[in-house]
């Protein structure tokens, strides 16, 4: 009698936040390429879950909704206890995955070493090279993106908002930067400007949107899926934005990405990839955190980052001969 073989099953447990989830996708890509017949179950938070909808050979997407007293892990176990997992990758270092019937288990535990998160995650498999983040789309996402951004004209993408006001660069600085980069002497003369953010953040970005004629502005603020927004980013000539999940999506899109840093650690969370650079305030992370400890009413800690510094970094990035493809 012939033995009935089953496909390998891999459980990949990743982050709640969009940025951390994007940074973990290099490991997922490594697994997909290394195990060409495997079926994947991915568990993550509800905000990040749409990032994984087009993953190849996705068997199931489990959404972990945080509950008091960590009861969400009981719900997670109710959805994962019923079978055998050939490989479990737990990037949240949870005790829940330790009780599952499994072959190999690989876990990541946070530490404070000043090493980029992608490099830390890559050590889960002792990879020789960092696992560069990667996102997957469907033809539908690509078609929707093309209908939003069009073709042929240069496109400057801006991420002027963030989930914490202290790491937001001033809106008038974004306006001045866009004017310089798309002006007669800029590297993206007459480019259209794609202003992007989370649902509801269009209100904060209104001054930037209104600073340019409507025919030059494309607005992406949660009215399309995350993967369609990602597909839109692939059409951009340059992305400039605060430290956010959107910045990491831009880096994963392979476009020139400039991340703005102040009270967050660029050593940990700079946009990752050959076409990416961070630019930060003259003050160190530690200096800015010290200011915040003295005055927790500060609205932004990005005020010392000059437009000149960001413009110079953008021009230098775009002048690379040429950016890795």
C-alpha positions as CSV (number, residue, x, y, z in Angstrom):
1,X,0.0,0.0,0.0
2,X,1.4,3.4,-0.9
3,X,2.2,5.7,1.9
4,X,0.1,8.9,1.9
5,X,2.4,11.9,2.2
6,X,1.3,15.2,3.5
7,X,2.8,18.6,2.7
8,X,5.2,20.2,5.3
9,X,3.4,22.6,7.6
10,X,5.1,25.7,8.9
11,X,3.7,28.0,11.5
12,X,5.1,31.6,11.4
13,X,4.2,33.8,14.4
14,X,5.1,37.4,13.9
15,X,4.4,40.9,15.1
16,X,1.4,43.1,15.8
17,X,2.9,46.3,14.4
18,X,3.2,46.9,10.7
19,X,6.8,47.9,10.8
20,X,8.0,44.9,12.8
21,X,5.9,42.6,10.7
22,X,7.5,43.9,7.5
23,X,11.0,43.5,9.0
24,X,10.2,39.8,9.7
25,X,9.2,39.0,6.1
26,X,12.8,38.3,5.0
27,X,12.7,35.2,7.3
28,X,9.4,34.2,5.8
29,X,10.8,34.6,2.3
30,X,13.8,32.4,3.3
31,X,11.4,29.6,4.5
32,X,9.3,29.9,1.3
33,X,12.3,29.5,-0.9
34,X,13.9,26.7,1.3
35,X,10.8,24.6,1.5
36,X,9.1,24.7,-1.9
37,X,6.3,22.4,-1.1
38,X,5.4,23.6,2.4
39,X,2.1,25.1,3.4
40,X,2.2,28.2,5.7
41,X,0.1,29.4,8.6
42,X,0.8,32.9,9.7
43,X,-0.2,34.4,13.0
44,X,0.0,38.1,13.7
45,X,-1.9,41.1,15.0
46,X,-5.0,42.5,13.1
47,X,-3.3,45.6,11.8
48,X,-0.4,43.7,10.2
49,X,-2.5,40.8,9.0
50,X,-3.3,42.3,5.5
51,X,0.4,42.3,4.7
52,X,0.4,38.5,4.5
53,X,-2.7,37.9,2.3
54,X,-0.8,37.2,-0.8
55,X,2.0,35.0,0.7
56,X,2.7,32.0,-1.5
57,X,1.1,28.7,-0.3
58,X,-0.7,30.4,2.5
59,X,-2.9,27.8,4.2
60,X,-4.3,30.0,7.0
61,X,-4.0,33.5,8.5
62,X,-4.6,33.6,12.3
63,X,-5.3,37.0,13.8
64,X,-4.1,37.4,17.3
65,X,-6.3,40.0,19.0
66,X,-4.7,41.2,22.2
67,X,-6.8,40.4,25.4
68,X,-6.3,41.1,29.1
69,X,-4.1,38.7,31.0
70,X,-2.7,37.4,27.7
71,X,-5.8,35.4,27.1
72,X,-5.2,35.9,23.3
73,X,-2.7,33.1,23.6
74,X,-5.4,30.7,24.7
75,X,-7.4,31.6,21.6
76,X,-4.2,31.1,19.5
77,X,-3.8,27.6,21.0
78,X,-7.3,26.7,20.2
79,X,-6.5,27.3,16.6
80,X,-3.1,25.6,16.5
81,X,-3.2,22.6,18.8
82,X,-5.0,20.2,16.5
83,X,-2.1,19.1,14.3
84,X,1.6,18.6,13.8
85,X,3.9,21.5,12.8
86,X,7.1,20.5,11.0
87,X,8.6,23.9,11.7
88,X,7.5,26.7,14.1
89,X,9.0,30.1,13.9
90,X,7.9,32.3,16.9
91,X,9.2,35.8,16.6
92,X,7.3,36.8,19.7
93,X,9.0,34.3,21.9
94,X,5.8,33.1,23.4
95,X,5.4,30.1,25.7
96,X,2.3,29.1,23.7
97,X,4.3,27.6,20.8
98,X,6.3,25.5,23.2
99,X,3.3,23.2,23.9
100,X,2.4,22.6,20.3
101,X,3.2,19.2,18.7
102,X,6.1,20.0,16.4
103,X,9.4,19.2,14.8
104,X,11.7,22.2,15.0
105,X,11.0,25.4,16.9
106,X,12.9,28.6,16.3
107,X,12.2,31.6,18.6
108,X,13.3,35.2,18.7
109,X,13.8,37.0,22.0
110,X,14.2,40.8,22.2
111,X,17.5,42.2,23.5
112,X,19.0,45.7,23.7
113,X,22.0,45.2,21.5
114,X,22.5,48.0,19.1
115,X,22.0,45.8,16.0
116,X,19.4,46.3,13.3
117,X,16.3,44.2,13.9
118,X,16.6,42.5,10.5
119,X,20.1,41.3,11.4
120,X,18.9,40.0,14.8
121,X,16.0,38.1,13.2
122,X,18.4,36.6,10.7
123,X,20.3,35.0,13.5
124,X,17.2,32.8,14.2
125,X,18.4,30.7,11.3
126,X,22.1,31.7,11.6
127,X,21.9,33.1,8.0
128,X,25.2,34.3,6.4
129,X,23.4,37.3,5.0
130,X,20.6,39.4,6.5
131,X,17.1,38.3,5.4
132,X,16.0,41.4,3.4
133,X,12.3,42.1,3.9
134,X,9.9,41.2,1.1
135,X,6.2,41.6,0.5
136,X,3.9,39.8,-2.0
137,X,1.1,41.1,-4.0
138,X,-1.6,39.8,-6.4
139,X,-2.3,41.1,-9.9
140,X,-5.4,42.8,-8.5
141,X,-3.2,44.9,-6.1
142,X,-0.9,45.9,-9.0
143,X,-3.8,46.9,-11.2
144,X,-5.4,48.9,-8.5
145,X,-2.1,50.7,-7.8
146,X,-1.6,51.5,-11.5
147,X,-5.1,53.0,-11.7
148,X,-4.2,55.3,-8.7
149,X,-0.7,56.4,-9.7
150,X,-0.6,56.2,-13.5
151,X,2.5,55.8,-15.5
152,X,5.4,57.7,-17.0
153,X,5.8,60.7,-14.6
154,X,8.2,60.8,-11.7
155,X,6.6,60.3,-8.3
156,X,7.7,61.5,-4.9
157,X,6.2,59.6,-2.0
158,X,6.0,61.2,1.4
159,X,5.0,59.8,4.8
160,X,4.5,62.9,6.9
161,X,2.7,61.2,9.9
162,X,3.5,58.6,12.5
163,X,1.9,56.8,15.4
164,X,3.7,59.1,17.9
165,X,3.8,62.9,17.6
166,X,7.4,63.1,19.0
167,X,8.8,61.4,15.9
168,X,6.9,63.5,13.4
169,X,8.9,66.0,11.3
170,X,7.1,69.3,10.9
171,X,4.6,69.5,8.1
172,X,6.0,72.8,6.8
173,X,9.4,71.1,6.5
174,X,7.8,68.4,4.3
175,X,6.3,71.1,2.2
176,X,9.6,72.9,1.7
177,X,11.4,69.7,1.0
178,X,8.8,68.7,-1.7
179,X,9.1,72.1,-3.2
180,X,12.9,71.8,-3.5
181,X,12.9,68.2,-4.7
182,X,10.3,68.8,-7.4
183,X,11.3,72.3,-8.3
184,X,13.2,73.4,-11.4
185,X,16.6,72.5,-9.8
186,X,15.4,69.4,-8.0
187,X,16.1,65.8,-9.0
188,X,12.3,65.2,-9.5
189,X,11.3,68.3,-11.4
190,X,7.5,68.6,-11.7
191,X,7.0,65.2,-10.1
192,X,3.6,64.3,-8.7
193,X,3.5,63.9,-4.9
194,X,2.0,60.9,-3.2
195,X,1.1,61.7,0.4
196,X,0.5,58.6,2.5
197,X,-0.6,57.6,5.9
198,X,-2.9,55.6,8.1
199,X,-6.7,56.0,8.2
200,X,-7.6,59.4,9.5
201,X,-4.1,60.9,9.2
202,X,-5.2,62.9,6.1
203,X,-6.4,65.6,8.5
204,X,-2.9,66.1,9.9
205,X,-1.4,66.0,6.4
206,X,-3.9,68.6,5.0
207,X,-1.4,71.5,4.9
208,X,1.0,69.4,2.8
209,X,-1.8,68.3,0.5
210,X,-3.1,71.8,0.0
211,X,0.4,73.3,-0.7
212,X,0.3,71.8,-4.2
213,X,-2.1,71.8,-7.1
214,X,-4.6,69.0,-6.9
215,X,-3.5,67.5,-10.2
216,X,0.0,66.8,-8.7
217,X,-1.3,65.2,-5.5
218,X,-2.1,61.5,-4.9
219,X,-3.6,60.7,-1.5
220,X,-3.3,57.3,0.0
221,X,-4.7,57.2,3.6
222,X,-6.2,53.8,4.4
223,X,-8.7,54.0,1.6
224,X,-6.9,51.2,-0.1
225,X,-5.5,47.9,1.2
226,X,-2.0,47.8,2.6
227,X,-0.8,45.7,-0.3
228,X,-2.3,48.1,-2.8
229,X,-0.5,50.9,-1.0
230,X,2.7,48.8,-1.2
231,X,2.1,48.3,-4.9
232,X,1.7,52.1,-5.3
233,X,5.1,52.6,-3.5
234,X,6.8,50.5,-6.2
235,X,6.0,53.2,-8.7
236,X,7.7,56.0,-6.7
237,X,11.1,57.4,-7.5
238,X,11.8,58.3,-3.9
239,X,10.2,57.9,-0.5
240,X,10.8,60.3,2.4
241,X,9.1,59.8,5.7
242,X,9.1,59.5,9.5
243,X,10.0,56.3,11.3
244,X,6.9,54.2,10.6
245,X,5.5,51.0,9.1
246,X,5.0,52.8,5.9
247,X,8.8,53.6,5.7
248,X,9.6,49.9,6.1
249,X,7.0,49.1,3.3
250,X,8.8,51.6,1.0
251,X,12.1,49.9,1.7
252,X,10.6,46.5,1.0
253,X,9.4,47.9,-2.3
254,X,13.0,48.4,-3.3
255,X,12.7,52.1,-4.0
256,X,15.1,54.8,-2.7
257,X,13.9,55.3,0.9
258,X,15.0,58.0,3.3
259,X,13.9,57.6,6.9
260,X,13.8,60.5,9.4
261,X,14.9,59.7,12.9
262,X,15.1,61.5,16.3
263,X,13.6,59.9,19.4
264,X,13.7,56.4,18.0
265,X,16.8,54.2,17.3
266,X,17.9,54.2,13.7
267,X,20.5,51.6,14.8
268,X,17.5,49.2,15.3
269,X,14.9,50.5,12.9
270,X,16.5,52.3,9.9
271,X,14.9,51.4,6.6
272,X,16.7,48.2,5.5
273,X,18.0,47.6,2.1
274,X,20.7,48.6,-0.4
275,X,18.6,51.7,-1.5
276,X,17.9,53.0,2.0
277,X,19.4,55.5,4.4
278,X,18.4,57.1,7.6
279,X,19.0,60.8,8.5
280,X,18.6,61.8,12.0
281,X,18.6,64.9,14.3
282,X,21.9,66.4,15.4
283,X,21.0,65.1,18.9
284,X,21.4,61.5,19.7
285,X,18.5,59.2,20.6
286,X,19.7,59.3,24.3
287,X,19.7,63.1,24.3
288,X,16.2,63.4,23.0
289,X,14.8,60.8,25.4
290,X,16.4,62.8,28.2
291,X,14.6,65.9,27.0
292,X,11.3,63.9,27.0
293,X,11.9,62.7,30.5
294,X,12.2,66.3,31.7
295,X,9.2,67.5,29.8
296,X,6.6,64.9,28.7
297,X,4.5,67.6,27.1
298,X,6.7,68.0,24.1
299,X,4.8,67.6,20.8
300,X,7.8,66.8,18.6
301,X,11.5,66.1,19.1
302,X,12.3,66.4,15.4
303,X,12.6,70.2,15.3
304,X,16.4,70.3,14.9
305,X,16.4,68.2,11.8
306,X,17.0,70.8,9.1
307,X,15.4,70.7,5.6
308,X,18.9,71.2,4.2
309,X,20.1,68.0,5.8
310,X,17.2,66.0,4.5
311,X,17.5,67.5,1.0
312,X,21.2,66.7,0.9
313,X,20.6,63.1,2.0
314,X,17.8,62.7,-0.6
315,X,20.0,64.1,-3.4
316,X,22.9,62.0,-2.4
317,X,20.7,58.9,-2.3
318,X,19.2,59.5,-5.7
319,X,22.6,60.2,-7.2
320,X,24.0,56.8,-6.4
321,X,25.2,55.1,-9.6
322,X,22.5,53.6,-9.7
323,X,20.7,52.2,-6.8
324,X,20.7,48.4,-6.5
325,X,17.9,46.6,-8.4
